[in-house]
Amino acid sequence: MRFREIVIQAAYSLRANRLRSLLTTLGVAIGVFSIIAVMTALEAVDRSVTSGLSSLGSNTFEIQKYPATFFGGHGRGRYANRPNLTYEEGLAFRRLMHGKARNVGLKVSRSGYQASYANRSTNPDVTFFGADENFAAANGFDISEGRNLVLNDILYSRNTAVIGSDVRESLFPGGSDPLGKTLRVNGRIHRIVGVFNRKGAAFGQSQDNLIVIPITRYLQHIDLHSSIGITVEAYSQNEYRATLDRATGAMRIARGLTIEEPNDFEFRTNESLVESFRDFQRTISIGAFIISFMALVTAGVGIMNIMLVSVTERTREIGIRKSIGAPARTILRQFLLEALFLSLMGGSIGIVLGAGAGNIVAATFNLPLILPVLWIFVSIAVCSAIGIGFGIFPAWVAANLNPVDALRTAK
């Protein structure tokens, strides 16, 4: 019997029991769905982390009160008792780093604000920054219209503001000129002096939905007790490590720490973000693997059980085929192919649903949509192994039935 005919016969046998075949594939589909959905979402996050790191800049790092906990398991509780990084300490740090870094920018921010102009308002999700004149250069923002904050804005706590492109589109649609207009945030008026060029998203969050005012005005009128962040840009990648070391010493001096006291501040670097994400990715991957493994083993047992039932139901068919000369290997191949088809059908359903669910999650958080090609091939290979591994015994039982006994016992 040619292989093509064996395949056709196996497919016909499965179609004859469609409901049973479909129910058998569900276990495989659930296992594959869980791993594909999780890995699709994780790969989308991974790409977002990569783009986010490029937006931070390869020569840039930040100093802040809390560690980089973007994805990590670091709790914030044990850091809460640290003293805030104050604006005065930031100024002292900048003086100590003069000539040792390309840019040192001071900033403080809080999310969840709503800006309004005339009869238009943004969603209440704007990030409101207080920053100095070095904020834009240190954080990779370019001015598309108007000007950046300048030193006098900071010294005199002027009510000036630079807005992101998302805020501009919400408040000034149709290309109307926002420069010189006044917008209201948190009950206070700010005059727009510039607009940032569009920067895109990082870590699934828009970097253009922001308003930046002088840090001195922010601390006076918004939150006097905020802990600031400091962005430091090294002169080059080669100088990055040396700049990081100098910044450690300068920050300790600015904070008034003695030799015996540990650092009471953290560095947010590309490496720390990657490490936090890898910890998160590892934990989720292990959990997804355990769930998928249990589901696939259960599905494999189900496939074996269904195939053994099929052998029992088709004893007469097997006996007739063997009595007219069908070799044992043909019977073996047919039942093995049926088990393989069941496993691969479940895998295909799981791949389609898992990739769709993973991309829905990614789209919800503004992450890039992807197709996890590597994990699709891995899933196909695993499903094939499940089908063959759990189908070999029923196929062997069918292939080794004695035709006389099969015909005698068949109803």
BASE-30186 format. One record per residue (C-alpha): residue number from 1; residue in three letters; x, y, z. Coordinates in steps of 0.02 Angstrom, whole numbers, plus 32768, in hexadecimal, padded with zeros to 4 digits. Layout:
{NUM, ALA, {X, Y, Z}}
...
***
This chain:
{1, MET, {8000, 8000, 8000}}
{2, ARG, {804D, 80A4, 7FCB}}
{3, PHE, {806D, 812E, 8048}}
{4, ARG, {7FF0, 81A2, 7FF5}}
{5, GLU, {7F67, 8120, 8008}}
{6, ILE, {7F96, 8107, 80BF}}
{7, VAL, {7F85, 81C2, 80DD}}
{8, ILE, {7EDB, 81C7, 8087}}
{9, GLN, {7E9E, 8131, 80EC}}
{10, ALA, {7ED9, 8180, 818F}}
{11, ALA, {7E82, 8225, 8165}}
{12, TYR, {7DE2, 81C8, 8138}}
{13, SER, {7DE4, 816B, 81DF}}
{14, LEU, {7DF4, 820E, 823E}}
{15, ARG, {7D67, 825F, 81DB}}
{16, ALA, {7CF6, 81CC, 8206}}
{17, ASN, {7D05, 81FE, 82BE}}
{18, ARG, {7D0B, 82BB, 82B0}}
{19, LEU, {7CCB, 82E8, 835D}}
{20, ARG, {7D3E, 826E, 83B4}}
{21, SER, {7DD2, 82AA, 834D}}
{22, LEU, {7DAB, 8360, 8374}}
{23, LEU, {7D9A, 8341, 842E}}
{24, THR, {7E3E, 82E2, 842E}}
{25, THR, {7E99, 8373, 83DD}}
{26, LEU, {7E5E, 83F0, 8460}}
{27, GLY, {7EDE, 83B8, 84E1}}
{28, VAL, {7F6C, 83D2, 8466}}
{29, ALA, {7F21, 8478, 842F}}
{30, ILE, {7F1A, 84B7, 84E4}}
{31, GLY, {7FD0, 8489, 8504}}
{32, VAL, {800E, 84D9, 8464}}
{33, PHE, {7F9D, 8570, 847C}}
{34, SER, {7FE7, 8597, 8527}}
{35, ILE, {809C, 8591, 84EE}}
{36, ILE, {8080, 85EE, 8449}}
{37, ALA, {8016, 8676, 849A}}
{38, VAL, {8094, 8695, 8524}}
{39, MET, {812C, 8691, 84B1}}
{40, THR, {80D8, 8703, 8432}}
{41, ALA, {80B6, 8784, 84B9}}
{42, LEU, {8166, 8771, 8501}}
{43, GLU, {81B8, 8787, 8457}}
{44, ALA, {8150, 8823, 843B}}
{45, VAL, {818A, 8865, 84E4}}
{46, ASP, {823D, 8834, 84B8}}
{47, ARG, {8237, 889C, 841A}}
{48, SER, {81EB, 892C, 847A}}
{49, VAL, {8278, 8921, 84F9}}
{50, THR, {82F7, 8927, 846C}}
{51, SER, {82A6, 89C1, 841F}}
{52, GLY, {8294, 8A0F, 84CB}}
{53, LEU, {834D, 89F8, 84EE}}
{54, SER, {8379, 8A48, 8449}}
{55, SER, {830C, 8ADC, 8479}}
{56, LEU, {8365, 8AEA, 8520}}
{57, GLY, {840A, 8AF1, 84C4}}
{58, SER, {84A1, 8A80, 84CC}}
{59, ASN, {8505, 8B07, 8526}}
{60, THR, {847D, 8B37, 85A2}}
{61, PHE, {8450, 8B00, 8652}}
{62, GLU, {83E0, 8B44, 86DB}}
{63, ILE, {83F2, 8B5A, 8796}}
{64, GLN, {8356, 8B47, 8800}}
{65, LYS, {8317, 8B16, 88AB}}
{66, TYR, {82D0, 8A6D, 8878}}
{67, PRO, {8320, 89E3, 8810}}
{68, ALA, {82EB, 89BE, 875F}}
{69, THR, {8252, 8951, 8780}}
{70, PHE, {8206, 8954, 86D3}}
{71, PHE, {81F4, 8897, 86D3}}
{72, GLY, {8259, 885C, 8766}}
{73, GLY, {8226, 8811, 880B}}
{74, HIS, {8274, 889C, 8873}}
{75, GLY, {81F8, 88DD, 88F1}}
{76, ARG, {81EF, 8998, 890B}}
{77, GLY, {81C4, 898A, 89C3}}
{78, ARG, {8274, 8978, 8A08}}
{79, TYR, {82AC, 8A13, 89A6}}
{80, ALA, {821E, 8A82, 89E1}}
{81, ASN, {827C, 8ABC, 8A7D}}
{82, ARG, {830B, 8B02, 8A16}}
{83, PRO, {8313, 8BBF, 8A13}}
{84, ASN, {82D6, 8C0B, 8971}}
{85, LEU, {8352, 8C4D, 88F3}}
{86, THR, {833C, 8D08, 8905}}
{87, TYR, {834E, 8D91, 8885}}
{88, GLU, {83DE, 8DDB, 88E9}}
{89, GLU, {8439, 8D33, 88E5}}
{90, GLY, {841B, 8D2C, 882A}}
{91, LEU, {846B, 8DD8, 8814}}
{92, ALA, {84FF, 8DA4, 887F}}
{93, PHE, {8512, 8D04, 8819}}
{94, ARG, {850E, 8D66, 8776}}
{95, ARG, {8597, 8DDB, 87B5}}
{96, LEU, {8603, 8D46, 87E5}}
{97, MET, {85E8, 8CF6, 873B}}
{98, HIS, {8612, 8D94, 86D9}}
{99, GLY, {8687, 8D64, 864C}}
{100, LYS, {8675, 8CAA, 8674}}
{101, ALA, {85D5, 8C8A, 8612}}
{102, ARG, {8585, 8CD0, 8576}}
{103, ASN, {84DF, 8CF8, 85C8}}
{104, VAL, {8493, 8CEE, 8676}}
{105, GLY, {83D7, 8D0A, 8679}}
{106, LEU, {8367, 8D18, 8712}}
{107, LYS, {82B2, 8CE5, 870D}}
{108, VAL, {821C, 8CB2, 8774}}
{109, SER, {8178, 8C70, 8732}}
{110, ARG, {80CD, 8C2C, 8759}}
{111, SER, {804D, 8BDA, 86E7}}
{112, GLY, {7F91, 8BE8, 86DD}}
{113, TYR, {7F7A, 8CA1, 86B8}}
{114, GLN, {7EFE, 8CF2, 8642}}
{115, ALA, {7F25, 8D8E, 85DC}}
{116, SER, {7EA4, 8E01, 8592}}
{117, TYR, {7E9F, 8E91, 8516}}
{118, ALA, {7E01, 8EEF, 84E8}}
{119, ASN, {7D7A, 8E69, 84DB}}
{120, ARG, {7DF0, 8DD8, 84BA}}
{121, SER, {7E43, 8D63, 8537}}
{122, THR, {7EBB, 8CD2, 8533}}
{123, ASN, {7E9A, 8C2A, 8583}}
{124, PRO, {7ECE, 8C25, 863B}}
{125, ASP, {7F6C, 8BC4, 8613}}
{126, VAL, {7FE9, 8C4E, 85ED}}
{127, THR, {8094, 8C42, 8641}}
{128, PHE, {80BD, 8CE8, 8692}}
{129, PHE, {8177, 8D0E, 86A1}}
{130, GLY, {81D9, 8D8F, 86FF}}
{131, ALA, {8284, 8D9B, 86AD}}
{132, ASP, {831A, 8E09, 8690}}
{133, GLU, {8362, 8E4C, 85EE}}
{134, ASN, {83C9, 8DAD, 85D3}}
{135, PHE, {8333, 8D37, 85D8}}
{136, ALA, {8317, 8D31, 851C}}
{137, ALA, {83CC, 8D12, 84EC}}
{138, ALA, {83EB, 8C91, 8575}}
{139, ASN, {834D, 8C2F, 854E}}
{140, GLY, {8357, 8C36, 8491}}
{141, PHE, {82CA, 8CB1, 846E}}
{142, ASP, {82D3, 8D28, 83DA}}
{143, ILE, {8271, 8DC9, 83C5}}
{144, SER, {8205, 8DD0, 8329}}
{145, GLU, {81B4, 8E7A, 8349}}
{146, GLY, {81DF, 8F0C, 83B9}}
{147, ARG, {8268, 8EF7, 8439}}
{148, ASN, {82A1, 8E8C, 84CA}}
{149, LEU, {829F, 8EC3, 8580}}
{150, VAL, {8330, 8F38, 85A3}}
{151, LEU, {8393, 8F62, 8640}}
{152, ASN, {832B, 8FFD, 8667}}
{153, ASP, {828C, 8F95, 8664}}
{154, ILE, {82D6, 8F2B, 86EE}}
{155, LEU, {8322, 8FBB, 8753}}
{156, TYR, {8283, 9022, 8755}}
{157, SER, {8205, 8F92, 875B}}
{158, ARG, {81AC, 8FD1, 86C1}}
{159, ASN, {8104, 8F87, 8690}}
{160, THR, {8149, 8F47, 85EA}}
{161, ALA, {812B, 8E9A, 85A3}}
{162, VAL, {8168, 8E29, 8518}}
{163, ILE, {80E8, 8DA7, 84DE}}
{164, GLY, {80F3, 8D00, 8486}}
{165, SER, {80A5, 8CDE, 83DC}}
{166, ASP, {8015, 8C78, 8426}}
{167, VAL, {7FE1, 8D0A, 8494}}
{168, ARG, {7FEE, 8D80, 8401}}
{169, GLU, {7F7E, 8D12, 8395}}
{170, SER, {7EFC, 8D07, 841F}}
{171, LEU, {7EF5, 8DC1, 8447}}
{172, PHE, {7F24, 8E0F, 83A0}}
{173, PRO, {7EDE, 8DA1, 8315}}
{174, GLY, {7EE8, 8DCF, 825F}}
{175, GLY, {7F97, 8E15, 826A}}
{176, SER, {7F69, 8EB2, 82CB}}
{177, ASP, {7FFD, 8F0B, 831B}}
{178, PRO, {800F, 8EE4, 83D5}}
{179, LEU, {80A0, 8F5B, 83F7}}
{180, GLY, {8072, 8FE8, 846E}}
{181, LYS, {7FCE, 8F95, 849D}}
{182, THR, {7FA9, 8F6D, 8553}}
{183, LEU, {7F6F, 8EC5, 858F}}
{184, ARG, {7F2D, 8E96, 863A}}
{185, VAL, {7F70, 8E05, 86A1}}
{186, ASN, {7F3D, 8DE0, 8753}}
{187, GLY, {7EE7, 8E89, 875E}}
{188, ARG, {7F81, 8EED, 8729}}
{189, ILE, {7FA8, 8F49, 8687}}
{190, HIS, {8044, 8F22, 861F}}
{191, ARG, {807B, 8F7C, 8581}}
{192, ILE, {80B5, 8F0B, 84F4}}
{193, VAL, {8162, 8F3A, 84B2}}
{194, GLY, {818F, 8E9D, 8454}}
{195, VAL, {8159, 8DF5, 840F}}
{196, PHE, {81C2, 8D57, 8414}}
{197, ASN, {81DD, 8CF3, 8377}}
{198, ARG, {8184, 8C4B, 8376}}
{199, LYS, {81EA, 8BC6, 83CD}}
{200, GLY, {8179, 8B2E, 83CB}}
{201, ALA, {8158, 8AAB, 844F}}
{202, ALA, {81CD, 8A56, 84CA}}
{203, PHE, {819E, 89C0, 8535}}
{204, GLY, {80EE, 89CB, 84EF}}
{205, GLN, {80D5, 8A7F, 8529}}
{206, SER, {80CE, 8B1B, 84BF}}
{207, GLN, {815F, 8B93, 84D8}}
{208, ASP, {80FE, 8C1F, 8485}}
{209, ASN, {8070, 8C31, 8502}}
{210, LEU, {80CB, 8CA9, 8575}}
{211, ILE, {80D6, 8D5D, 85B0}}
{212, VAL, {8179, 8DA3, 85F4}}
{213, ILE, {8182, 8E3E, 8662}}
{214, PRO, {8216, 8E87, 86C3}}
{215, ILE, {8245, 8E14, 8753}}
{216, THR, {8249, 8EA5, 87CD}}
{217, ARG, {8194, 8ED1, 87A4}}
{218, TYR, {8161, 8E1B, 87B1}}
{219, LEU, {81AE, 8E0A, 885E}}
{220, GLN, {815E, 8EAD, 8898}}
{221, HIS, {80AE, 8E8F, 8859}}
{222, ILE, {8098, 8DD5, 8836}}
{223, ASP, {80FA, 8D6D, 88B2}}
{224, LEU, {8182, 8DB4, 8920}}
{225, HIS, {81B2, 8D0A, 8966}}
{226, SER, {81CB, 8CA9, 88C6}}
{227, SER, {826A, 8C43, 88B0}}
{228, ILE, {82C2, 8C7D, 8813}}
{229, GLY, {8316, 8C15, 878E}}
{230, ILE, {83BC, 8C3F, 873D}}
{231, THR, {83E5, 8C10, 868A}}
{232, VAL, {849D, 8C07, 865E}}
{233, GLU, {84E0, 8BFB, 85AD}}
{234, ALA, {8595, 8BC3, 8598}}
{235, TYR, {8601, 8C0C, 8510}}
{236, SER, {860D, 8B64, 84B7}}
{237, GLN, {85F0, 8AAB, 84CE}}
{238, ASN, {86A7, 8A95, 84F9}}
{239, GLU, {8693, 8B14, 8586}}
{240, TYR, {85F2, 8AC6, 85C7}}
{241, ARG, {863B, 8A5A, 8652}}
{242, ALA, {86B2, 8AE2, 868A}}
{243, THR, {8623, 8B60, 868F}}
{244, LEU, {85BB, 8AE5, 86F4}}
{245, ASP, {8648, 8AD5, 8773}}
{246, ARG, {865F, 8B92, 877E}}
{247, ALA, {85A3, 8BA8, 8793}}
{248, THR, {85A4, 8B2E, 8825}}
{249, GLY, {8627, 8B92, 8880}}
{250, ALA, {85D7, 8C39, 8858}}
{251, MET, {852D, 8BFE, 8891}}
{252, ARG, {8573, 8BBD, 8936}}
{253, ILE, {85C4, 8C66, 8955}}
{254, ALA, {8524, 8CC2, 8927}}
{255, ARG, {84C1, 8C52, 899E}}
{256, GLY, {8540, 8C69, 8A2A}}
{257, LEU, {8563, 8BAF, 8A3F}}
{258, THR, {85F7, 8B73, 8AA6}}
{259, ILE, {866C, 8AE7, 8A70}}
{260, GLU, {8611, 8A6A, 8ADF}}
{261, GLU, {8563, 8A93, 8A9D}}
{262, PRO, {8520, 8A35, 8A06}}
{263, ASN, {84D7, 8A8B, 896E}}
{264, ASP, {8426, 8AC8, 898E}}
{265, PHE, {8401, 8AE4, 88D6}}
{266, GLU, {83F2, 8A75, 883C}}
{267, PHE, {842E, 8A77, 8789}}
{268, ARG, {83B4, 8A55, 86FD}}
{269, THR, {841F, 8A13, 8670}}
{270, ASN, {83FF, 89AE, 85D4}}
{271, GLU, {844A, 8918, 862C}}
{272, SER, {83D8, 8928, 86C4}}
{273, LEU, {833E, 8932, 8656}}
{274, VAL, {8374, 889A, 85F3}}
{275, GLU, {839A, 8839, 8692}}
{276, SER, {82F0, 8864, 86DC}}
{277, PHE, {8299, 882F, 863D}}
{278, ARG, {82FB, 878C, 8630}}
{279, ASP, {82C9, 875F, 86E3}}
{280, PHE, {8214, 877F, 86B8}}
{281, GLN, {8221, 8722, 8613}}
{282, ARG, {8273, 868C, 8667}}
{283, THR, {81ED, 867F, 86EC}}
{284, ILE, {815C, 868D, 8673}}
{285, SER, {81AD, 8613, 85F7}}
{286, ILE, {81C5, 858F, 867E}}
{287, GLY, {8111, 85A2, 86B6}}
{288, ALA, {80D1, 8597, 8603}}
{289, PHE, {813F, 84FF, 85E2}}
{290, ILE, {80FD, 84A2, 867B}}
{291, ILE, {8048, 84C5, 864C}}
{292, SER, {8066, 8496, 8597}}
{293, PHE, {80C5, 83F8, 85C7}}
{294, MET, {8039, 83BA, 8637}}
{295, ALA, {7FB6, 83E2, 85B2}}
{296, LEU, {8019, 838C, 8528}}
{297, VAL, {803C, 82EF, 8590}}
{298, THR, {7F83, 82E6, 85BD}}
{299, ALA, {7F57, 82FD, 8505}}
{300, GLY, {7FD4, 8275, 84D5}}
{301, VAL, {7F83, 81FB, 854E}}
{302, GLY, {7EDC, 822A, 8503}}
{303, ILE, {7F1D, 8208, 8453}}
{304, MET, {7F5E, 815D, 848C}}
{305, ASN, {7EB8, 8134, 84DD}}
{306, ILE, {7E53, 8167, 8445}}
{307, MET, {7EC5, 8104, 83D0}}
{308, LEU, {7EB5, 8068, 843D}}
{309, VAL, {7DF8, 807C, 8436}}
{310, SER, {7E05, 8090, 837A}}
{311, VAL, {7E6B, 7FF0, 836D}}
{312, THR, {7DE5, 7F94, 83D0}}
{313, GLU, {7D57, 7FDA, 8365}}
{314, ARG, {7DB1, 7FB0, 82C3}}
{315, THR, {7DE9, 7F01, 82EE}}
{316, ARG, {7D82, 7EB8, 8260}}
{317, GLU, {7DC9, 7F36, 81E3}}
{318, ILE, {7E7A, 7F0D, 8219}}
{319, GLY, {7E59, 7E52, 8210}}
{320, ILE, {7E12, 7E5E, 815F}}
{321, ARG, {7EA1, 7EC9, 8121}}
{322, LYS, {7F24, 7E55, 816A}}
{323, SER, {7ECB, 7DBA, 8128}}
{324, ILE, {7ED5, 7DFD, 8074}}
{325, GLY, {7F8F, 7E21, 8085}}
{326, ALA, {7FA2, 7ECF, 80D4}}
{327, PRO, {804E, 7ED0, 8127}}
{328, ALA, {8061, 7EFE, 81DF}}
{329, ARG, {80C7, 7F98, 81B5}}
{330, THR, {8036, 7FDF, 814F}}
{331, ILE, {7FBF, 7FCC, 81E3}}
{332, LEU, {8044, 8018, 8254}}
{333, ARG, {805D, 80AE, 81E2}}
{334, GLN, {7FA3, 80CF, 81D1}}
{335, PHE, {7F80, 80D3, 828C}}
{336, LEU, {801F, 8133, 82AD}}
{337, LEU, {7FEC, 81B5, 822C}}
{338, GLU, {7F40, 81C4, 827B}}
{339, ALA, {7F90, 81EB, 8324}}
{340, LEU, {8007, 8266, 82D0}}
{341, PHE, {7F79, 82BC, 8275}}
{342, LEU, {7F17, 82CF, 8318}}
{343, SER, {7FAE, 831E, 836D}}
{344, LEU, {7FD8, 8392, 82DD}}
{345, MET, {7F24, 83CB, 82CA}}
{346, GLY, {7F21, 83FB, 8381}}
{347, GLY, {7FCA, 8450, 836D}}
{348, SER, {7F8C, 84B4, 82D6}}
{349, ILE, {7EF3, 84F1, 8335}}
{350, GLY, {7F60, 851F, 83CA}}
{351, ILE, {7FDD, 857D, 835D}}
{352, VAL, {7F58, 85E6, 8307}}
{353, LEU, {7EFA, 860F, 83A7}}
{354, GLY, {7F9A, 8629, 840C}}
{355, ALA, {7FE9, 86A0, 838E}}
{356, GLY, {7F46, 86FF, 8384}}
{357, ALA, {7F33, 870D, 8441}}
{358, GLY, {7FE9, 8740, 8458}}
{359, ASN, {7FDA, 87C9, 83D6}}
{360, ILE, {7F38, 8807, 8423}}
{361, VAL, {7F94, 881B, 84C8}}
{362, ALA, {8024, 8872, 846D}}
{363, ALA, {7FAE, 88E9, 8413}}
{364, THR, {7F56, 8912, 84B7}}
{365, PHE, {7FFA, 8953, 84FE}}
{366, ASN, {8034, 89A6, 845C}}
{367, LEU, {80B9, 8920, 843E}}
{368, PRO, {80EF, 88E9, 838F}}
{369, LEU, {808F, 885A, 833E}}
{370, ILE, {80F9, 87C2, 8316}}
{371, LEU, {80F0, 870F, 82D9}}
{372, PRO, {8159, 869D, 834A}}
{373, VAL, {81A2, 8633, 82BE}}
{374, LEU, {821F, 85D8, 832D}}
{375, TRP, {819A, 85A3, 83AA}}
{376, ILE, {8125, 856E, 831F}}
{377, PHE, {81A8, 84F5, 82DF}}
{378, VAL, {81CC, 84BB, 8390}}
{379, SER, {8112, 849C, 83AD}}
{380, ILE, {8102, 843A, 830B}}
{381, ALA, {8198, 83CF, 833D}}
{382, VAL, {8151, 83B0, 83EC}}
{383, CYS, {80A5, 8385, 83A7}}
{384, SER, {80F5, 830B, 832E}}
{385, ALA, {8154, 82BA, 83BD}}
{386, ILE, {80B4, 82B0, 8426}}
{387, GLY, {8053, 8260, 8397}}
{388, ILE, {80D8, 81E1, 836E}}
{389, GLY, {810B, 81BF, 8422}}
{390, PHE, {805B, 819F, 8462}}
{391, GLY, {801C, 8152, 83C0}}
{392, ILE, {80A3, 80CF, 83AB}}
{393, PHE, {805A, 8053, 8429}}
{394, PRO, {7FA8, 8051, 83E2}}
{395, ALA, {7FF2, 8044, 8333}}
{396, TRP, {8060, 7FB3, 836B}}
{397, VAL, {7FC8, 7F5B, 83B8}}
{398, ALA, {7F67, 7F6F, 8316}}
{399, ALA, {7FF8, 7F35, 82AA}}
{400, ASN, {8013, 7E97, 8311}}
{401, LEU, {7F5E, 7E5C, 8319}}
{402, ASN, {7F4B, 7DA9, 82DE}}
{403, PRO, {7ED3, 7DAF, 8248}}
{404, VAL, {7E7C, 7D0D, 827D}}
{405, ASP, {7E63, 7D48, 832E}}
{406, ALA, {7E2D, 7DF4, 82EF}}
{407, LEU, {7DA7, 7DAB, 827E}}
{408, ARG, {7D6D, 7D32, 8304}}
{409, THR, {7D5C, 7DB6, 838D}}
{410, ALA, {7D16, 7E41, 831E}}
{411, LYS, {7C5A, 7E5D, 8329}}
***
